Amino acid sequence: MKEEGYDVISIPLADPNDFRGPTREWRLSDGRSITAFIRKAGVKFGRHFHKGEDPSKNPERIFLIDGIMKFRFLTPEGKITEAIFKPGDVITIYPNIKHWVEAEGDKDVVFIEFRLNYFDSENSDTYPAD
Protein backbone atom coordinates (compact mmCIF):
# COMPACT_ATOMS: atom_id res chain seq x y z
CA MET A 1 0.00 0.00 0.00
CA LYS A 2 1.35 3.43 -0.90
CA GLU A 3 0.31 6.38 1.22
CA GLU A 4 1.31 10.00 1.24
CA GLY A 5 4.82 10.21 2.67
CA TYR A 6 5.38 6.52 3.31
CA ASP A 7 5.10 3.04 1.78
CA VAL A 8 3.87 -0.10 3.47
CA ILE A 9 4.40 -3.66 2.33
CA SER A 10 3.11 -6.81 3.99
CA ILE A 11 5.46 -9.77 4.20
CA PRO A 12 3.66 -13.11 4.32
CA LEU A 13 4.67 -16.06 6.44
CA ALA A 14 7.22 -18.33 4.76
CA ASP A 15 5.30 -21.41 5.96
CA PRO A 16 2.01 -20.80 7.79
CA ASN A 17 2.09 -24.39 9.10
CA ASP A 18 5.58 -24.28 10.67
CA PHE A 19 5.11 -25.75 14.17
CA ARG A 20 8.28 -23.99 15.41
CA GLY A 21 6.81 -20.52 14.93
CA PRO A 22 6.51 -17.83 12.25
CA THR A 23 9.23 -16.91 9.76
CA ARG A 24 9.12 -13.93 7.41
CA GLU A 25 11.65 -13.12 4.70
CA TRP A 26 12.02 -9.50 3.61
CA ARG A 27 13.55 -9.54 0.13
CA LEU A 28 15.26 -6.24 -0.61
CA SER A 29 15.43 -4.93 -4.18
CA ASP A 30 19.25 -5.24 -4.27
CA GLY A 31 19.16 -9.05 -3.80
CA ARG A 32 19.83 -9.10 -0.06
CA SER A 33 17.24 -10.20 2.48
CA ILE A 34 16.45 -10.12 6.16
CA THR A 35 14.74 -13.14 7.65
CA ALA A 36 12.86 -12.68 10.93
CA PHE A 37 12.07 -15.69 13.11
CA ILE A 38 9.96 -16.32 16.17
CA ARG A 39 10.52 -19.71 17.73
CA LYS A 40 8.15 -20.97 20.39
CA ALA A 41 9.43 -21.56 23.91
CA GLY A 42 10.90 -25.03 24.32
CA VAL A 43 11.07 -25.74 20.58
CA LYS A 44 14.24 -27.37 19.24
CA PHE A 45 15.46 -26.43 15.78
CA GLY A 46 18.59 -26.15 13.68
CA ARG A 47 20.06 -29.65 13.72
CA HIS A 48 22.15 -28.86 10.64
CA PHE A 49 25.35 -27.34 9.27
CA HIS A 50 26.39 -25.28 6.27
CA LYS A 51 29.31 -25.98 3.97
CA GLY A 52 29.79 -22.29 3.13
CA GLU A 53 28.56 -22.65 -0.47
CA ASP A 54 26.05 -19.85 0.12
CA PRO A 55 27.87 -16.57 0.90
CA SER A 56 25.11 -15.74 3.41
CA LYS A 57 26.05 -18.82 5.43
CA ASN A 58 29.82 -18.26 5.26
CA PRO A 59 29.59 -17.48 8.10
CA GLU A 60 25.99 -17.59 9.33
CA ARG A 61 25.10 -14.64 11.57
CA ILE A 62 22.15 -14.54 13.95
CA PHE A 63 21.10 -11.45 15.91
CA LEU A 64 19.06 -12.40 18.98
CA ILE A 65 16.42 -9.77 19.71
CA ASP A 66 14.41 -11.37 22.52
CA GLY A 67 14.39 -14.57 24.54
CA ILE A 68 17.14 -17.03 25.42
CA MET A 69 18.73 -19.45 22.93
CA LYS A 70 20.66 -22.54 23.94
CA PHE A 71 23.11 -23.76 21.28
CA ARG A 72 25.09 -26.95 20.99
CA PHE A 73 27.97 -26.87 18.49
CA LEU A 74 29.96 -29.80 17.09
CA THR A 75 33.20 -29.22 15.18
CA PRO A 76 34.40 -31.55 12.38
CA GLU A 77 37.06 -32.74 14.87
CA GLY A 78 34.36 -33.86 17.32
CA LYS A 79 34.57 -31.07 19.92
CA ILE A 80 31.18 -30.28 21.50
CA THR A 81 30.41 -26.87 23.01
CA GLU A 82 27.19 -25.65 24.61
CA ALA A 83 26.35 -21.98 25.07
CA ILE A 84 23.45 -19.83 26.22
CA PHE A 85 22.78 -16.55 24.37
CA LYS A 86 20.71 -13.57 25.45
CA PRO A 87 19.07 -10.59 23.71
CA GLY A 88 21.60 -8.37 21.93
CA ASP A 89 24.00 -11.23 21.18
CA VAL A 90 25.21 -11.82 17.61
CA ILE A 91 26.08 -15.47 17.09
CA THR A 92 28.50 -16.23 14.24
CA ILE A 93 28.57 -19.83 13.05
CA TYR A 94 31.34 -20.87 10.68
CA PRO A 95 31.03 -23.46 7.88
CA ASN A 96 30.97 -27.15 8.79
CA ILE A 97 29.98 -26.50 12.41
CA LYS A 98 26.93 -28.59 13.25
CA HIS A 99 24.48 -26.72 15.44
CA TRP A 100 21.38 -27.57 17.43
CA VAL A 101 19.27 -24.82 18.98
CA GLU A 102 16.55 -24.62 21.62
CA ALA A 103 14.29 -21.73 22.58
CA GLU A 104 15.22 -21.88 26.26
CA GLY A 105 12.81 -21.18 29.12
CA ASP A 106 9.16 -20.22 28.94
CA LYS A 107 9.52 -17.30 26.51
CA ASP A 108 9.56 -17.35 22.70
CA VAL A 109 12.76 -16.26 20.96
CA VAL A 110 12.91 -13.56 18.30
CA PHE A 111 15.93 -13.32 16.02
CA ILE A 112 16.98 -12.18 12.57
CA GLU A 113 19.43 -13.30 9.90
CA PHE A 114 20.82 -10.87 7.37
CA ARG A 115 21.47 -12.56 4.02
CA LEU A 116 23.58 -11.36 1.11
CA ASN A 117 21.21 -13.10 -1.29
CA TYR A 118 17.67 -14.40 -1.40
CA PHE A 119 17.05 -17.73 0.30
CA ASP A 120 16.77 -20.50 -2.29
CA SER A 121 15.15 -23.61 -0.81
CA GLU A 122 16.40 -25.65 -3.80
CA ASN A 123 20.02 -24.67 -3.02
CA SER A 124 19.96 -23.85 0.70
CA ASP A 125 23.48 -24.94 1.75
CA THR A 126 21.80 -26.63 4.72
CA TYR A 127 22.71 -30.22 5.54
CA PRO A 128 21.29 -32.41 8.33
CA ALA A 129 23.53 -32.85 11.38
CA ASP A 130 22.00 -36.14 12.49
DSSP file (Angstrom, degrees, kcal/mol; ACC not computed):
  #  RESIDUE AA STRUCTURE BP1 BP2  ACC     N-H-->O    O-->H-N    N-H-->O    O-->H-N    TCO  KAPPA ALPHA  PHI   PSI    X-CA   Y-CA   Z-CA
    1    1 A M              0   0    0      0, 0.0     7,-2.7     0, 0.0     2,-0.5   0.000 360.0 360.0 360.0 135.0    0.0    0.0    0.0
    2    2 A K  E     +A    7   0A   0      5,-0.2     2,-0.2     3,-0.0     5,-0.2  -0.939 360.0 174.9-111.9 125.2    1.4    3.4   -0.9
    3    3 A E  E >   -A    6   0A   0      3,-2.3     3,-0.9    -2,-0.5     2,-0.7  -0.681  45.8 -72.9-118.1 173.6    0.3    6.4    1.2
    4    4 A E  T 3  S-     0   0    0      1,-0.2     3,-0.1    -2,-0.2    -2,-0.0  -0.586 118.0  -0.1 -72.0 112.6    1.3   10.0    1.2
    5    5 A G  T 3  S+     0   0    0     -2,-0.7     2,-0.3     1,-0.1    -1,-0.2   0.307 128.6  48.0  94.4  -9.0    4.8   10.2    2.7
    6    6 A Y  E <   -A    3   0A   0     -3,-0.9    -3,-2.3     2,-0.0     2,-0.3  -0.993  63.8-138.3-157.7 159.8    5.4    6.5    3.3
    7    7 A D  E     -A    2   0A   0     -2,-0.3     2,-0.4    -5,-0.2    -5,-0.2  -0.887  14.3-162.9-116.1 150.9    5.1    3.0    1.8
    8    8 A V        -     0   0    0     -7,-2.7     2,-0.3    -2,-0.3    -2,-0.0  -0.999   7.2-179.0-134.0 131.7    3.9   -0.1    3.5
    9    9 A I        -     0   0    0     -2,-0.4     2,-0.5     2,-0.0    -2,-0.0  -0.922  19.7-138.5-122.1 155.5    4.4   -3.7    2.3
   10   10 A S        -     0   0    0     -2,-0.3    -2,-0.0     0, 0.0     0, 0.0  -0.966  11.5-152.8-114.9 126.6    3.1   -6.8    4.0
   11   11 A I        -     0   0    0     -2,-0.5     3,-0.1    15,-0.0    15,-0.1  -0.872  16.4-140.6-101.7 117.9    5.5   -9.8    4.2
   12   12 A P        -     0   0    0      0, 0.0    13,-0.5     0, 0.0     2,-0.1  -0.233  29.2 -87.3 -73.9 164.8    3.7  -13.1    4.3
   13   13 A L  B     -B   24   0B   0      1,-0.1    11,-0.2    11,-0.1     0, 0.0  -0.460  28.1-137.0 -66.7 140.9    4.7  -16.1    6.4
   14   14 A A  S    S+     0   0    0      9,-3.1    -1,-0.1     1,-0.3    10,-0.1   0.904  96.0   4.6 -66.1 -41.4    7.2  -18.3    4.8
   15   15 A D    >   -     0   0    0      8,-0.4     3,-2.0     3,-0.1    -1,-0.3  -0.814  64.7-164.0-146.4 100.7    5.3  -21.4    6.0
   16   16 A P  T 3  S+     0   0    0      0, 0.0    -1,-0.1     0, 0.0    -2,-0.1   0.681  91.9  53.8 -60.4 -16.3    2.0  -20.8    7.8
   17   17 A N  T 3  S+     0   0    0      4,-0.0     2,-0.6     3,-0.0     3,-0.0   0.253  71.6 131.8-102.6  11.8    2.1  -24.4    9.1
   18   18 A D    X   -     0   0    0     -3,-2.0     3,-1.0     1,-0.2    -3,-0.1  -0.535  44.9-157.8 -70.3 113.4    5.6  -24.3   10.7
   19   19 A F  T 3  S+     0   0    0     -2,-0.6    -1,-0.2     1,-0.2    21,-0.1   0.712  86.8  65.1 -65.9 -20.6    5.1  -25.7   14.2
   20   20 A R  T 3  S-     0   0    0      1,-0.3    20,-3.1    19,-0.1    -1,-0.2   0.786 117.5 -88.6 -73.9 -26.9    8.3  -24.0   15.4
   21   21 A G    <   -     0   0    0     -3,-1.0    -1,-0.3    18,-0.2    18,-0.1  -0.718  59.4 -38.9 135.8 172.0    6.8  -20.5   14.9
   22   22 A P        -     0   0    0      0, 0.0    16,-2.3     0, 0.0     2,-0.4  -0.321  43.8-171.1 -73.1 147.0    6.5  -17.8   12.2
   23   23 A T  E     - C   0  37B   0     14,-0.2    -9,-3.1    -8,-0.1     2,-0.4  -0.999   1.8-174.3-133.2 134.3    9.2  -16.9    9.8
   24   24 A R  E     -BC  13  36B   0     12,-2.5    12,-3.1    -2,-0.4     2,-0.6  -0.998  10.2-154.7-131.8 134.2    9.1  -13.9    7.4
   25   25 A E  E     - C   0  35B   0    -13,-0.5     2,-0.8    -2,-0.4    10,-0.2  -0.932   3.0-157.9-113.3 117.9   11.6  -13.1    4.7
   26   26 A W  E     - C   0  34B   0      8,-3.3     8,-2.1    -2,-0.6     2,-0.7  -0.837  11.4-157.4 -94.2 108.1   12.0   -9.5    3.6
   27   27 A R  E     - C   0  33B   0     -2,-0.8     6,-0.2     6,-0.2     2,-0.1  -0.786   8.7-149.3 -91.2 113.4   13.5   -9.5    0.1
   28   28 A L    >   -     0   0    0      4,-2.5     3,-1.8    -2,-0.7    90,-0.1  -0.465  22.9-115.0 -81.3 154.7   15.3   -6.2   -0.6
   29   29 A S  T 3  S+     0   0    0      1,-0.3    -1,-0.1    -2,-0.1     4,-0.1   0.686 111.8  62.5 -65.8 -18.2   15.4   -4.9   -4.2
   30   30 A D  T 3  S-     0   0    0      2,-0.1    -1,-0.3    87,-0.0     3,-0.1   0.353 122.4 -98.4 -90.0   7.1   19.2   -5.2   -4.3
   31   31 A G  S <  S+     0   0    0     -3,-1.8    87,-0.3     1,-0.4    -2,-0.1   0.223  90.1 112.2  98.8 -14.7   19.2   -9.0   -3.8
   32   32 A R        -     0   0    0     85,-0.2    -4,-2.5    -5,-0.1    -1,-0.4  -0.410  46.7-164.8 -84.2 167.3   19.8   -9.1   -0.1
   33   33 A S  E     -CD  27 115B   0     82,-2.1    82,-3.5    -6,-0.2     2,-0.5  -0.989  19.0-144.1-150.2 159.4   17.2  -10.2    2.5
   34   34 A I  E     -CD  26 114B   0     -8,-2.1    -8,-3.3    -2,-0.3     2,-0.5  -0.996  17.1-158.9-123.8 124.5   16.5  -10.1    6.2
   35   35 A T  E     -CD  25 113B   0     78,-2.9    78,-2.2    -2,-0.5     2,-0.4  -0.921   4.4-160.4-108.6 126.6   14.7  -13.1    7.7
   36   36 A A  E     -CD  24 112B   0    -12,-3.1   -12,-2.5    -2,-0.5     2,-0.4  -0.900  10.7-170.7-108.8 132.9   12.9  -12.7   10.9
   37   37 A F  E     -CD  23 111B   0     74,-3.0    74,-2.0    -2,-0.4     2,-0.4  -0.933  18.0-169.6-124.0 143.5   12.1  -15.7   13.1
   38   38 A I  E     - D   0 110B   0    -16,-2.3     2,-0.5    -2,-0.4    72,-0.2  -0.995  14.8-168.2-122.7 126.7   10.0  -16.3   16.2
   39   39 A R  E     - D   0 109B   0     70,-2.5    70,-2.6    -2,-0.4   -18,-0.2  -0.968  24.3-115.8-118.3 130.3   10.5  -19.7   17.7
   40   40 A K    >   -     0   0    0    -20,-3.1     3,-2.2    -2,-0.5    63,-0.3  -0.254  42.1 -86.8 -65.2 145.9    8.1  -21.0   20.4
   41   41 A A  T 3  S+     0   0    0      1,-0.3    63,-0.2    65,-0.2    67,-0.2  -0.237 113.7  13.9 -52.5 133.6    9.4  -21.6   23.9
   42   42 A G  T 3  S+     0   0    0     61,-3.2    -1,-0.3     1,-0.3     2,-0.2   0.296  91.8 136.2  83.7  -9.8   10.9  -25.0   24.3
   43   43 A V    <   -     0   0    0     -3,-2.2    60,-2.4   -23,-0.1     2,-0.4  -0.496  44.6-145.7 -75.3 138.8   11.1  -25.7   20.6
   44   44 A K  E     +G  102   0C   0     58,-0.2     2,-0.3    -2,-0.2    58,-0.2  -0.851  31.2 151.7-102.2 140.3   14.2  -27.4   19.2
   45   45 A F  E     +G  101   0C   0     56,-2.8    56,-2.8    -2,-0.4     2,-0.9  -0.842  34.4  58.7-152.8-173.2   15.5  -26.4   15.8
   46   46 A G  E     +G  100   0C   0     -2,-0.3    54,-0.2    54,-0.2     3,-0.1  -0.774  41.4 161.1  85.2-109.0   18.6  -26.1   13.7
   47   47 A R  E     +     0   0C   0     52,-0.9    82,-2.1    -2,-0.9    83,-0.5   0.902  53.3  83.9  55.1  45.7   20.1  -29.7   13.7
   48   48 A H  E     -GH  99 128C   0     51,-1.7    51,-2.7    80,-0.3     2,-0.3  -0.891  60.8-141.4-155.7-177.7   22.2  -28.9   10.6
   49   49 A F  E     - H   0 127C   0     78,-1.9    78,-2.6    -2,-0.3     2,-0.4  -0.954  14.5-131.3-149.4 166.9   25.3  -27.3    9.3
   50   50 A H        -     0   0    0     -2,-0.3    46,-3.8    47,-0.3    47,-0.3  -0.954   3.6-151.3-122.8 141.6   26.4  -25.3    6.3
   51   51 A K        -     0   0    0     -2,-0.4    -1,-0.1    74,-0.3    75,-0.1   0.585  48.4-110.0 -86.4 -10.7   29.3  -26.0    4.0
   52   52 A G  S    S+     0   0    0     73,-0.3     6,-0.1     5,-0.1    73,-0.0   0.566  82.1 126.8  92.0   9.8   29.8  -22.3    3.1
   53   53 A E        +     0   0    0      4,-0.1    72,-0.1    72,-0.1     5,-0.1   0.816  65.2  62.9 -68.7 -31.0   28.6  -22.7   -0.5
   54   54 A D  S >  S-     0   0    0     71,-0.1     3,-2.4     1,-0.1     4,-0.1  -0.860  82.8-142.6 -94.6 121.6   26.0  -19.8    0.1
   55   55 A P  G >  S+     0   0    0      0, 0.0     3,-1.0     0, 0.0    -1,-0.1   0.757 100.7  62.1 -58.2 -23.1   27.9  -16.6    0.9
   56   56 A S  G 3  S+     0   0    0      1,-0.2     5,-0.4    62,-0.1    58,-0.1   0.661 106.8  44.4 -75.0 -14.9   25.1  -15.7    3.4
   57   57 A K  G X  S+     0   0    0     -3,-2.4     3,-0.7     1,-0.2    -1,-0.2   0.130  83.9 106.6-112.4  18.1   26.1  -18.8    5.4
   58   58 A N  T <  S-     0   0    0     -3,-1.0    -1,-0.2     1,-0.9    36,-0.1  -0.638 112.6  -1.8-131.7  75.4   29.8  -18.3    5.3
   59   59 A P  T 3  S-     0   0    0      0, 0.0    -1,-0.9     0, 0.0     2,-0.4   0.603  95.5-138.8 -89.9 171.5   29.6  -17.5    8.1
   60   60 A E  E <   -E   93   0B   0     33,-2.8    33,-3.0    -3,-0.7     2,-0.4  -0.746  20.3-161.1 -85.5 135.2   26.0  -17.6    9.3
   61   61 A R  E     -E   92   0B   0     -5,-0.4    53,-0.5    -2,-0.4     2,-0.4  -0.980   8.8-173.7-125.4 129.7   25.1  -14.6   11.6
   62   62 A I  E     -EF  91 113B   0     29,-2.5    29,-2.8    -2,-0.4     2,-0.6  -0.979  10.2-157.7-122.5 129.8   22.2  -14.5   13.9
   63   63 A F  E     -EF  90 112B   0     49,-2.5    49,-2.1    -2,-0.4     2,-0.6  -0.939  15.0-146.2-108.4 114.6   21.1  -11.4   15.9
   64   64 A L  E     + F   0 111B   0     25,-2.7    24,-3.5    -2,-0.6    47,-0.2  -0.706  22.6 173.2 -85.4 118.2   19.1  -12.4   19.0
   65   65 A I  E     -     0   0B   0     45,-2.7     2,-0.3    -2,-0.6    46,-0.2   0.869  63.6  -0.2 -92.2 -44.1   16.4   -9.8   19.7
   66   66 A D  E    S+ F   0 110B   0     44,-1.9    44,-2.6    21,-0.1    -1,-0.3  -0.998 101.5  25.9-151.1 149.2   14.4  -11.4   22.5
   67   67 A G  S    S-     0   0    0     -2,-0.3     2,-0.4    42,-0.2    42,-0.2  -0.316  81.8 -72.1  92.9-177.6   14.4  -14.6   24.5
   68   68 A I  E     -I  104   0C   0     36,-0.6    36,-1.9    39,-0.4     2,-0.5  -0.968  38.1-160.9-121.4 131.7   17.1  -17.0   25.4
   69   69 A M  E     -IJ 103  85C   0     16,-2.0    16,-3.0    -2,-0.4     2,-0.6  -0.950   3.8-157.1-115.6 131.1   18.7  -19.4   22.9
   70   70 A K  E     -IJ 102  84C   0     32,-2.6    32,-1.9    -2,-0.5     2,-0.3  -0.931  17.1-169.0-105.2 123.3   20.7  -22.5   23.9
   71   71 A F  E     -IJ 101  83C   0     12,-3.1    12,-2.3    -2,-0.6     2,-0.4  -0.841  15.7-163.9-111.3 147.5   23.1  -23.8   21.3
   72   72 A R  E     -IJ 100  82C   0     28,-2.2    28,-2.2    -2,-0.3     2,-0.3  -0.997  15.7-166.4-125.1 127.2   25.1  -27.0   21.0
   73   73 A F  E     -IJ  99  81C   0      8,-3.3     8,-2.2    -2,-0.4     2,-0.4  -0.876   8.5-167.3-114.2 144.6   28.0  -26.9   18.5
   74   74 A L  E     -IJ  98  80C   0     24,-2.0    24,-2.1    -2,-0.3     6,-0.2  -0.976  12.1-149.5-132.9 119.3   30.0  -29.8   17.1
   75   75 A T    >   -     0   0    0      4,-2.3     3,-1.9    -2,-0.4    22,-0.1  -0.394  31.8-107.4 -80.8 162.4   33.2  -29.2   15.2
   76   76 A P  T 3  S+     0   0    0      0, 0.0    -1,-0.1     0, 0.0    21,-0.1   0.774 122.0  59.3 -59.3 -24.4   34.4  -31.6   12.4
   77   77 A E  T 3  S-     0   0    0      2,-0.1    -3,-0.0     1,-0.0    -2,-0.0   0.518 123.7-104.8 -82.2  -5.7   37.1  -32.7   14.9
   78   78 A G    <   +     0   0    0     -3,-1.9     2,-0.4     1,-0.3    -1,-0.0   0.514  68.9 147.1  98.1   5.8   34.4  -33.9   17.3
   79   79 A K        -     0   0    0      1,-0.0    -4,-2.3     2,-0.0     2,-0.4  -0.636  32.6-155.0 -79.3 128.6   34.6  -31.1   19.9
   80   80 A I  E     +J   74   0C   0     -2,-0.4     2,-0.4    -6,-0.2    -6,-0.2  -0.881  14.1 178.9-106.2 133.4   31.2  -30.3   21.5
   81   81 A T  E     -J   73   0C   0     -8,-2.2    -8,-3.3    -2,-0.4     2,-0.4  -0.996  10.7-160.7-131.6 138.5   30.4  -26.9   23.0
   82   82 A E  E     +J   72   0C   0     -2,-0.4     2,-0.3   -10,-0.2   -10,-0.2  -0.941  15.8 173.7-116.2 144.4   27.2  -25.7   24.6
   83   83 A A  E     -J   71   0C   0    -12,-2.3   -12,-3.1    -2,-0.4     2,-0.4  -0.997  24.8-141.7-150.0 148.3   26.4  -22.0   25.1
   84   84 A I  E     -J   70   0C   0     -2,-0.3     2,-0.3   -14,-0.2   -14,-0.2  -0.939  21.5-163.0-110.4 132.3   23.5  -19.8   26.2
   85   85 A F  E     -J   69   0C   0    -16,-3.0   -16,-2.0    -2,-0.4     3,-0.1  -0.892   1.5-160.9-119.9 149.4   22.8  -16.6   24.4
   86   86 A K    >   -     0   0    0     -2,-0.3     3,-2.1   -18,-0.2   -22,-0.2  -0.726  41.2 -60.9-123.1 168.5   20.7  -13.6   25.4
   87   87 A P  T 3  S+     0   0    0      0, 0.0   -22,-0.2     0, 0.0    -1,-0.1  -0.210 121.3  30.5 -53.3 136.8   19.1  -10.6   23.7
   88   88 A G  T 3  S+     0   0    0    -24,-3.5     2,-0.2     1,-0.4   -23,-0.1   0.198  89.4 127.0  97.5 -13.7   21.6   -8.4   21.9
   89   89 A D    <   -     0   0    0     -3,-2.1   -25,-2.7   -25,-0.2     2,-0.5  -0.534  48.1-152.5 -77.8 141.9   24.0  -11.2   21.2
   90   90 A V  E     -E   63   0B   0    -27,-0.2     2,-0.5    -2,-0.2   -27,-0.2  -0.976  12.1-157.5-110.8 118.8   25.2  -11.8   17.6
   91   91 A I  E     -E   62   0B   0    -29,-2.8   -29,-2.5    -2,-0.5     2,-0.5  -0.861   3.6-162.7-101.1 124.4   26.1  -15.5   17.1
   92   92 A T  E     -E   61   0B   0     -2,-0.5     2,-0.5   -31,-0.2   -31,-0.2  -0.938   4.7-169.3-110.3 122.8   28.5  -16.2   14.2
   93   93 A I  E     -E   60   0B   0    -33,-3.0   -33,-2.8    -2,-0.5     3,-0.1  -0.954  11.4-146.2-118.0 120.8   28.6  -19.8   13.1
   94   94 A Y    >   -     0   0    0     -2,-0.5     3,-1.3   -35,-0.2   -44,-0.3  -0.404  35.4 -75.3 -85.4 159.9   31.3  -20.9   10.7
   95   95 A P  T 3  S+     0   0    0      0, 0.0   -44,-0.2     0, 0.0    -1,-0.2  -0.121 113.5  19.8 -54.4 148.7   31.0  -23.5    7.9
   96   96 A N  T 3  S+     0   0    0    -46,-3.8     2,-0.7     1,-0.2   -45,-0.1   0.579  87.1 128.0  67.6  14.8   31.0  -27.2    8.8
   97   97 A I    <   -     0   0    0     -3,-1.3   -47,-0.3   -47,-0.3    -1,-0.2  -0.894  54.7-141.0 -99.3 112.1   30.0  -26.5   12.4
   98   98 A K  E     - I   0  74C   0    -24,-2.1   -24,-2.0    -2,-0.7     2,-0.4  -0.486  24.3-169.2 -70.1 140.1   26.9  -28.6   13.3
   99   99 A H  E     -GI  48  73C   0    -51,-2.7   -51,-1.7   -26,-0.2   -52,-0.9  -0.995  19.6-171.4-143.1 138.1   24.5  -26.7   15.4
  100  100 A W  E     -GI  46  72C   0    -28,-2.2   -28,-2.2    -2,-0.4     2,-0.4  -0.950  16.8-164.7-120.3 140.2   21.4  -27.6   17.4
  101  101 A V  E     -GI  45  71C   0    -56,-2.8   -56,-2.8    -2,-0.4     2,-0.4  -0.953  10.0-170.1-132.5 146.9   19.3  -24.8   19.0
  102  102 A E  E     -GI  44  70C   0    -32,-1.9   -32,-2.6    -2,-0.4     2,-1.2  -1.000  29.8-126.2-135.6 136.5   16.5  -24.6   21.6
  103  103 A A  E     - I   0  69C   0    -60,-2.4   -61,-3.2    -2,-0.4   -34,-0.2  -0.712  45.2-144.4 -76.2 100.6   14.3  -21.7   22.6
  104  104 A E  E >   - I   0  68C   0    -36,-1.9     3,-0.6    -2,-1.2   -36,-0.6  -0.357  48.7  -0.1 -77.0 144.7   15.2  -21.9   26.3
  105  105 A G  T 3  S-     0   0    0      1,-0.2   -63,-0.1    -2,-0.1    -2,-0.0  -0.353 105.2 -51.7  83.1-158.4   12.8  -21.2   29.1
  106  106 A D  T 3  S+     0   0    0    -65,-0.1     2,-0.4    -2,-0.1    -1,-0.2   0.154 107.7  86.3-107.0  18.0    9.2  -20.2   28.9
  107  107 A K  S <  S-     0   0    0     -3,-0.6   -39,-0.4   -39,-0.1   -65,-0.3  -0.945  77.8-115.7-122.1 139.8    9.5  -17.3   26.5
  108  108 A D        -     0   0    0     -2,-0.4     2,-0.4   -67,-0.2   -68,-0.2  -0.281  30.7-126.4 -62.9 155.9    9.6  -17.4   22.7
  109  109 A V  E     -D   39   0B   0    -70,-2.6   -70,-2.5   -42,-0.2     2,-0.4  -0.873  17.5-162.3-107.7 144.7   12.8  -16.3   21.0
  110  110 A V  E     +DF  38  66B   0    -44,-2.6   -45,-2.7    -2,-0.4   -44,-1.9  -0.994  23.3 152.3-124.8 125.7   12.9  -13.6   18.3
  111  111 A F  E     -DF  37  64B   0    -74,-2.0   -74,-3.0    -2,-0.4     2,-0.3  -0.976  26.6-144.6-150.2 162.3   15.9  -13.3   16.0
  112  112 A I  E     -DF  36  63B   0    -49,-2.1   -49,-2.5    -2,-0.3     2,-0.4  -0.918   1.2-154.8-128.7 156.0   17.0  -12.2   12.6
  113  113 A E  E     -DF  35  62B   0    -78,-2.2   -78,-2.9    -2,-0.3     2,-0.5  -1.000  12.5-147.3-125.6 130.6   19.4  -13.3    9.9
  114  114 A F  E     -D   34   0B   0    -53,-0.5     2,-0.4    -2,-0.4   -53,-0.3  -0.872  20.0-163.5 -96.0 128.1   20.8  -10.9    7.4
  115  115 A R  E     -D   33   0B   0    -82,-3.5   -82,-2.1    -2,-0.5     4,-0.1  -0.904  25.4-148.0-117.5 142.4   21.5  -12.6    4.0
  116  116 A L  S    S+     0   0    0     -2,-0.4     2,-0.3   -84,-0.2    -1,-0.1   0.609  89.0  21.2 -77.6 -13.6   23.6  -11.4    1.1
  117  117 A N  S    S-     0   0    0    -84,-0.1   -84,-0.2   -85,-0.1   -85,-0.2  -0.932  98.0 -78.6-147.0 167.2   21.2  -13.1   -1.3
  118  118 A Y        -     0   0    0     -2,-0.3     2,-0.3   -87,-0.3   -62,-0.1  -0.426  54.0-102.8 -68.8 144.9   17.7  -14.4   -1.4
  119  119 A F        -     0   0    0     -2,-0.1     2,-0.6    -4,-0.1    -1,-0.1  -0.529  34.2-163.0 -67.8 130.3   17.1  -17.7    0.3
  120  120 A D    >   -     0   0    0      3,-0.3     3,-1.7    -2,-0.3    -1,-0.0  -0.930   9.0-164.6-119.0 103.8   16.8  -20.5   -2.3
  121  121 A S  G >  S+     0   0    0     -2,-0.6     3,-0.5     1,-0.3    -1,-0.1   0.731  90.9  57.9 -63.4 -21.3   15.2  -23.6   -0.8
  122  122 A E  G 3  S+     0   0    0      1,-0.2    -1,-0.3     2,-0.1    -3,-0.0   0.679 122.5  24.3 -79.4 -18.0   16.4  -25.6   -3.8
  123  123 A N  G <  S+     0   0    0     -3,-1.7    -3,-0.3     1,-0.1    -1,-0.2  -0.481  78.1 147.8-143.1  64.4   20.0  -24.7   -3.0
  124  124 A S    <   -     0   0    0     -3,-0.5     3,-0.1     2,-0.2   -70,-0.1   0.568  51.2-134.5 -86.2 -10.7   20.0  -23.9    0.7
  125  125 A D        +     0   0    0      1,-0.2     2,-0.5   -72,-0.1   -73,-0.3   0.870  64.2 131.5  54.6  36.6   23.5  -24.9    1.7
  126  126 A T        -     0   0    0    -76,-0.2    -1,-0.2   -75,-0.1   -76,-0.2  -0.986  33.9-178.5-123.6 123.4   21.8  -26.6    4.7
  127  127 A Y  E     -H   49   0C   0    -78,-2.6   -78,-1.9    -2,-0.5     0, 0.0  -0.955  33.1-103.0-125.2 139.2   22.7  -30.2    5.5
  128  128 A P  E     -H   48   0C   0      0, 0.0   -80,-0.3     0, 0.0   -81,-0.1  -0.304  19.7-155.7 -63.3 141.9   21.3  -32.4    8.3
  129  129 A A              0   0    0    -82,-2.1   -81,-0.2     1,-0.2   -82,-0.1   0.695 360.0 360.0 -88.4 -22.2   23.5  -32.9   11.4
  130  130 A D              0   0    0    -83,-0.5    -1,-0.2     0, 0.0   -82,-0.1   0.454 360.0 360.0 -91.1 360.0   22.0  -36.1   12.5
